[in-house]
């Protein structure tokens, strides 16, 4: 699952640079790193930051890294849901045209979350302590 998660992280980075929505009446093209003409800021930067943390924590073979990775992946997915609902919402009768970038973002973020729940980690065997004879 580690390599599936890393592939999903690459897909998320690519999706942040593709078109998410187009607002035709204002000729505005919104991507994850460019939303000029709107009040959205740069919504994909937080996804990119969380993806960087995800990849680093995925490559660390420690149990604490895997636990923190679940939190990072959940925050990334929550921010993706926020981006989807905020950016694709119809305002004043104007509905933006959804494009493939926003759907790729959703897919990649979900794949990252799933791969964080199933880490590749070999735990050491627990040694049984022999009981003392009394």
SVG drawing of the C-alpha trace seen along z (x, -y; Angstrom):
<svg xmlns="http://www.w3.org/2000/svg" viewBox="-30 -39 42 63">
<polyline fill="none" stroke="black" stroke-width="0.4" points="0.0,0.0 3.0,-2.3 3.6,-2.6 -0.1,-3.0 -0.1,-5.9 2.9,-7.5 1.3,-7.1 -1.8,-8.8 0.3,-11.6 1.8,-12.2 -1.7,-12.2 -2.8,-14.8 0.1,-17.0 -0.8,-16.8 -4.4,-17.5 -3.5,-20.7 -2.1,-22.1 -5.0,-21.1 -8.2,-22.9 -10.8,-22.4 -13.6,-24.7 -14.4,-27.4 -16.7,-30.2 -17.9,-31.1 -19.6,-34.4 -16.4,-36.0 -13.9,-34.0 -12.2,-32.7 -10.3,-29.4 -9.7,-28.0 -6.9,-25.5 -5.4,-24.4 -2.6,-27.0 -4.3,-29.8 -7.8,-31.2 -7.4,-34.8 -10.6,-36.7 -12.2,-34.8 -12.0,-34.9 -10.7,-31.3 -7.0,-32.1 -4.8,-29.2 -6.8,-26.2 -4.4,-23.5 -1.4,-24.7 -2.6,-23.0 -3.2,-19.8 0.3,-20.0 1.8,-20.6 -0.2,-17.7 0.9,-15.4 4.5,-16.3 4.1,-15.3 2.3,-12.1 5.1,-11.0 7.8,-11.7 5.8,-9.9 5.1,-7.0 8.8,-6.4 9.6,-6.4 9.4,-2.8 8.2,-3.7 4.9,-3.1 4.6,-6.8 5.0,-7.9 2.2,-5.6 -0.1,-7.0 0.6,-10.6 0.2,-9.7 -3.4,-8.8 -4.0,-12.2 -2.3,-13.9 -4.2,-11.9 -7.5,-12.7 -6.7,-16.4 -5.9,-16.3 -9.1,-14.5 -11.1,-17.0 -9.5,-19.9 -10.3,-18.3 -13.9,-18.0 -13.9,-21.6 -12.4,-22.6 -15.0,-20.6 -18.0,-22.1 -16.7,-25.7 -15.3,-25.9 -18.1,-24.0 -21.0,-25.7 -23.4,-27.8 -23.5,-31.4 -26.3,-33.9 -27.5,-31.5 -24.0,-31.1 -22.8,-27.5 -19.2,-26.8 -18.3,-24.1 -16.6,-21.2 -13.5,-19.7 -11.4,-16.7 -8.9,-18.3 -11.4,-18.5 -12.4,-14.9 -8.8,-13.7 -8.1,-15.6 -11.0,-13.8 -9.8,-10.4 -6.2,-10.9 -7.1,-12.2 -9.3,-9.2 -6.6,-6.8 -4.1,-8.5 -6.5,-8.1 -7.1,-4.5 -3.3,-3.7 -2.6,-5.4 -5.0,-3.0 -3.1,0.0 0.7,-0.8 3.5,1.6 5.0,2.1 6.6,5.2 6.2,5.2 8.7,7.1 7.5,10.4 6.6,10.1 8.7,12.4 6.9,14.4 8.4,14.3 8.4,17.8 6.4,17.9 8.3,18.4 7.6,21.6 6.7,21.2"/>
</svg>
